[in-house]
């Protein structure tokens, strides 16, 4: 059944805790409910924005003239099971971390490095969430969607969706705001395939029997030491992408930083196997060494142990506070390093 309401406050619907209201709000429980979005008595305002749990989004202050759409469809079923893999169909509304918890508990490998990331499975398929050397698309087989324009269901193979670093075809025309994700198909491994060569993850697991749940527990522990819980301080997660630049620009970046009095000896530089000639830099390091740890604007500020995260310091931050701080960080990093940061968070 599709339930619809007008003028719904959305502070509790977004993890940043921005206050405002949506002109229309709708929840769906079964994929067939989505046909009714176009019925005259529903009269959904355009655009229709599927928001998951409201993470990785910056809601506007005041009013959003749109329909916010939330999936309550959480069905899960096993599609295939052989000696090496299990393939699942997962409803878009299921929390990603709940699914990881269940699959890690039965010894399946593939998603454990994404533990404790907020959001739903459907949102993960849009954002291609990643952490500790693993991306959601690594385990993704296909995505089923409802096409709002053609009023029909369609399924995309993962290879058709242009997955990249925090990116997918769902974030760009013609699929953006057109496709409502209903199900994803994920293939997890029975055989041990740990990814431990990111940060201090391997050292955390020394002397511990290696299981998906052990990796999950270690990652949750690490994340809790660095990142705020939503109940502690509202945030939209990591606010900026790690910038990818040409390796040829590194001397100029170091020179510009030196002119600003910044030592780049320990600047993290990651060479990309899939993009020869390009390197990935750490946005958190650039923000920190750029003197922006502890920066604030109104009630928005950077988190003390992870400046990549912008938080709602006292629960009263506005979207203008958050956007103002983000803009200031972008400008200062550009001024001091010649590197332009790109928000990972989507501004609604």
C-alpha positions in Angstrom: 0.0 0.0 0.0 1.1 3.5 -0.8 0.6 6.0 2.1 0.8 9.7 1.3 0.8 12.9 3.5 1.2 16.6 2.9 3.5 19.1 4.6 5.5 16.6 6.5 8.4 17.8 8.7 11.6 16.1 7.7 14.1 16.8 10.5 13.7 13.2 11.6 14.0 12.0 8.0 17.5 13.2 7.4 20.6 12.3 9.3 22.0 15.8 9.3 18.9 16.9 11.3 18.0 19.9 9.0 14.6 21.4 9.8 12.0 21.9 7.2 9.0 20.2 5.6 8.2 18.4 2.4 5.1 19.4 0.4 4.4 15.7 -0.1 5.7 12.5 1.5 5.0 9.0 0.4 5.9 5.5 1.7 5.6 2.3 -0.3 5.5 -1.3 0.9 5.4 -3.4 -2.3 6.8 -2.6 -5.7 3.3 -2.7 -7.3 2.5 0.3 -5.1 4.6 2.5 -7.3 2.1 2.3 -10.2 -0.2 4.5 -8.0 2.2 7.4 -7.9 0.8 8.6 -11.2 -2.8 8.3 -10.2 -4.7 11.7 -10.2 -5.8 11.2 -6.6 -2.2 10.8 -5.5 -0.9 13.7 -7.7 2.7 13.4 -6.6 4.7 16.6 -6.9 7.7 16.5 -9.1 10.4 15.7 -8.6 9.9 12.4 -6.8 13.0 11.9 -4.6 13.7 8.5 -3.0 15.6 9.3 0.2 16.4 6.0 1.9 17.3 6.9 5.5 18.2 10.5 4.6 21.9 10.0 4.8 24.3 11.5 2.3 21.8 14.2 1.6 21.6 17.9 2.5 18.0 18.9 2.9 17.1 22.6 2.3 15.9 25.0 5.0 12.2 25.7 5.1 10.2 23.9 2.4 11.0 21.3 -0.3 8.5 21.4 -3.2 8.8 17.7 -4.1 7.6 14.3 -3.1 9.9 12.5 -0.7 9.6 8.8 -1.3 10.6 6.2 1.3 10.7 2.4 0.7 9.5 0.0 3.4 10.1 -2.9 1.1 12.7 -5.1 2.9 12.1 -8.6 1.5 15.1 -10.8 1.1 15.4 -14.1 -0.7 18.1 -16.5 -1.9 18.2 -16.8 -5.6 21.1 -19.1 -6.1 23.3 -21.2 -3.7 26.3 -23.2 -4.8 29.6 -24.3 -3.2 31.3 -20.9 -3.7 28.6 -18.2 -3.7 25.2 -17.3 -2.5 23.1 -14.8 -4.5 20.4 -12.7 -2.8 17.6 -10.5 -4.0 17.3 -7.7 -1.4 14.5 -5.1 -1.1 15.6 -1.5 -1.4 14.3 -0.4 2.0 16.4 -2.8 4.0 19.1 -1.2 6.0 22.5 -2.1 4.5 24.1 -2.7 7.9 21.3 -5.1 8.9 21.9 -7.1 5.7 25.7 -7.2 6.3 25.2 -8.3 9.9 23.0 -11.2 8.8 25.3 -12.3 6.0 28.5 -11.9 8.0 27.0 -14.0 10.8 26.6 -17.0 8.4 30.1 -16.6 7.1 29.6 -14.8 3.8 32.3 -12.5 2.4 32.0 -9.4 0.3 30.3 -6.6 2.2 31.8 -6.8 5.7 34.1 -3.8 5.0 31.0 -1.7 4.5 29.8 -2.3 8.1 28.2 0.5 10.1 27.6 2.7 7.0 24.2 4.3 7.4 21.5 4.0 4.8 19.5 1.5 2.8 20.5 -1.1 0.3 18.7 0.9 -2.4 20.7 4.0 -1.5 23.9 2.1 -1.6 23.2 1.1 -5.2 22.9 4.8 -6.1 25.9 6.0 -4.2 28.2 3.0 -4.6 29.2 3.4 -1.0 32.7 2.3 -0.2 35.1 1.8 2.7 38.3 0.1 3.6 39.1 -0.9 0.0 35.6 -2.3 -0.9 32.8 -0.8 -2.9 29.1 -1.9 -3.0 29.4 -2.5 -6.7 32.0 -5.2 -6.1 29.2 -7.6 -5.0 26.4 -6.2 -7.2 24.9 -8.3 -9.9 21.8 -6.2 -11.0 19.4 -3.5 -9.9 15.6 -3.6 -10.5 13.8 -0.3 -10.8 10.5 1.3 -11.5 10.7 3.8 -14.4 8.6 6.8 -13.4 8.3 8.0 -17.1 7.4 4.7 -18.8 5.5 3.3 -15.8 7.2 -0.1 -16.0 9.8 -2.2 -14.2 13.2 -2.6 -15.7 16.4 -4.4 -14.6 19.9 -3.2 -15.2 23.0 -5.4 -15.0 25.6 -3.8 -12.8 27.9 -3.4 -15.8 25.3 -1.1 -17.4 25.3 1.4 -14.5 28.7 3.1 -14.9 29.8 2.4 -11.4 32.8 4.5 -10.2 34.1 6.1 -7.1 30.9 7.2 -5.2 29.2 7.3 -8.5 26.7 5.5 -10.7 24.4 6.2 -13.7 21.6 6.8 -11.2 23.2 10.1 -10.3 23.1 11.4 -13.8 20.7 11.9 -16.7 18.7 10.1 -18.0 18.3 7.9 -15.0 18.5 10.5 -12.2 15.1 11.2 -10.6 13.6 8.8 -13.1 14.3 5.4 -11.6 13.0 4.2 -8.3 15.1 1.3 -7.1 13.0 -1.6 -5.8 15.5 -4.6 -5.5 19.1 -5.3 -5.8 20.8 -8.6 -6.5 24.0 -9.3 -4.6 26.5 -12.1 -4.9 28.5 -13.0 -1.8 31.3 -15.5 -1.4 31.4 -18.6 0.7 35.2 -18.7 0.4 37.3 -16.4 2.4 38.1 -13.2 0.4 39.2 -10.6 3.0 40.3 -7.1 2.1 42.6 -6.0 4.9 45.2 -3.7 3.4 43.5 -0.4 4.2 44.5 1.7 7.1 45.3 -0.4 10.2 42.7 -3.1 9.6 45.2 -5.9 9.3 46.9 -5.1 12.5 43.6 -4.9 14.3 42.9 -8.5 13.3 46.3 -10.0 14.2 45.9 -13.1 16.4 42.1 -13.3 15.8 40.5 -16.1 13.7 39.6 -14.5 10.4 35.9 -14.5 9.7 33.5 -12.0 8.1 32.1 -11.1 11.5 35.6 -10.5 13.0 36.3 -8.1 10.1 32.9 -6.5 10.7 33.5 -6.1 14.4 37.0 -4.5 13.8 35.6 -2.0 11.3 32.8 -1.0 13.5 35.3 -0.4 16.3 37.5 1.7 14.1 34.5 3.7 12.8 33.2 4.4 16.3 36.6 5.9 17.3 36.6 8.3 14.4 33.0 9.1 13.4 30.0 10.4 15.4 26.9 8.3 15.9 23.9 10.0 14.4 22.4 10.2 17.9 25.5 12.0 19.1 25.8 14.6 16.3 23.8 14.7 13.1 25.8 14.3 9.9 25.4 13.2 6.3 28.5 11.0 6.5 31.8 11.9 4.7 31.0 15.2 3.2 33.7 15.3 0.4 35.1 12.8 -2.0 38.8 12.0 -1.9 40.1 14.0 -4.9 41.6 12.1 -7.9 44.2 14.2 -9.8 46.8 13.7 -12.4 50.1 12.4 -10.9 51.8 15.1 -13.0 50.2 17.7 -10.7 51.8 16.5 -7.5 54.9 18.7 -7.7 52.7 21.8 -8.2 50.4 20.7 -5.3 53.5 20.3 -3.0 54.9 23.6 -4.1 51.7 25.5 -3.4 51.4 23.8 0.0 55.0 24.8 0.8 54.2 28.4 0.0 51.4 28.2 2.5 53.8 26.8 5.1 52.4 23.2 4.9 54.7 20.2 5.0 53.5 17.5 2.6 56.1 14.8 3.5 53.4 12.6 4.9 50.7 13.4 2.4 48.8 10.2 1.5 49.0 9.4 -2.2 47.2 6.4 -3.6 48.1 5.1 -7.1 45.1 3.8 -8.9 45.4 0.5 -10.8 42.3 1.3 -12.9 43.4 4.8 -13.8 47.1 4.9 -14.7 48.6 8.3 -14.4 46.1 9.4 -11.7 46.4 9.4 -8.0 43.9 9.7 -5.2 44.6 12.1 -2.3 43.0 12.1 1.2 40.4 14.8 1.5 40.6 14.4 5.3 44.4 15.1 5.3 44.0 18.1 3.0 41.3 19.6 5.3 43.3 18.8 8.5 46.6 20.2 7.2 44.9 23.1 5.7 44.1 24.2 9.2 40.4 23.5 8.9 40.0 20.9 11.7 37.5 22.6 14.1 36.2 25.0 11.5 32.6 26.0 11.9 29.8 28.1 10.4 26.9 28.8 12.6 25.9 25.5 14.2 27.8 23.4 11.6 31.3 22.2 12.3 33.9 19.6 11.4 34.1 16.5 13.6 37.2 16.6 15.9 38.5 13.2 15.0 37.5 13.2 11.3 37.4 16.6 9.6 35.9 15.0 6.5 32.6 14.9 8.4 30.5 18.0 8.9 28.2 17.7 11.9 25.2 19.5 13.3 26.9 20.7 16.5 23.9 21.5 18.7 21.0 20.2 16.6 20.2 23.7 15.3 22.4 23.8 12.2 20.7 25.1 9.0 21.4 24.0 5.5 22.9 27.4 5.0 25.3 26.8 7.9 26.4 23.4 6.4 26.7 24.7 2.8 28.6 27.8 4.1 31.1 25.7 5.9 31.5 23.3 3.0 32.1 26.2 0.6 34.7 27.7 3.0 36.5 24.3 3.2 36.5 24.0 -0.6 37.9 27.5 -1.1 40.6 27.1 1.6 41.8 23.7 0.3 41.9 25.1 -3.2 43.8 28.2 -2.1 46.4 26.2 -0.1 46.9 23.1 -2.3 45.4 23.9 -5.7 43.0 21.0 -5.2 39.3 21.3 -5.7 37.2 19.2 -3.3 33.9 17.8 -4.6 31.0 17.1 -2.2 30.0 13.5 -1.8 26.7 14.7 -0.2 23.9 15.6 -2.6 22.2 19.0 -2.1 18.5 18.6 -2.5 
